[in-house]
Amino acid sequence: MTVHAPLIQVEPTPNPDALRLLPGVSLLSGAPVEIVPGDAAAKAPLAAALLAIDGVERIMIGPDFVTAVRRSAAFPWSGLKPQLLAELADFLFSGEPALPDALLPEPPPPAEGGLVAEQIVEVIERYVRPMLARDGGEATLLRFDAESGVAHVRMGGACGGCPSGKTTLKQGIEQAIKRYVPEVTRVEAAIEEPEPGADPRARVRGWIAARWPRFNPAAGRSSPS
């Protein structure tokens, strides 16, 4: 029997640091799952293979797509794309599940905000999620503040860190939610809270060191060669 190579489509996204791969088969049922190194889901064969590619920072596995987000433009897509395609093709030939049940992340707790929050989640699932999936993105409601009418939404996949993310948030997500849930006055991007006891200056130093390895942020100068 002849085994044909899978036809995988590759699409750019509004985020120059994200690429959407369409394998033409079902990968996952339910909401997309974003995976970074260290997550339990990163042990799944597909996730492990893609995250092992130098320059890939995180991935998202959706019902019928995979979004790969690179660390920076220092890793050109011309070099990353063939590796992504090869790893995804190998996975498709293996016949393994994209995310075994044992490695699926725990479902997030219900969004704060009562009945209105439930209505917002329904709008996101029915109208917003399919819209964002076309660009390899995802959105999740974290909480709704009844007093201010603000819905706090976390954006993931290609939408996370996208230069046009604010436009998508305001012209796409906010308009859709406000149309069906009049209690919502505006939608804001959720800002992750720092871990208890974490030193915010350490996070800044780590960010600087990751991008300019020769710079010593503690001393405020370049380290010797």
Secondary structure, 3 states (H helix, E strand, C coil): CCCCCCCCEEEECCCCCEEEEECCCCCCCCCCEEECCCCHHHHCHHHHHHHCCCCEEEEEECCCCEEEEECCCCCCHHHHHHHHHHHHHHHHHHCCCCCCHHHCCCCCCCCECHHHHHHHHHHHHHHHHHHHHCCCEEEEEEEEECCCCEEEEEEEECCCCCCCHHHHHHHHHHHHHHHHCCCCCEEEECCCCCCCCCCHHHHHHHHHHHHCCCEECCCCEECCC
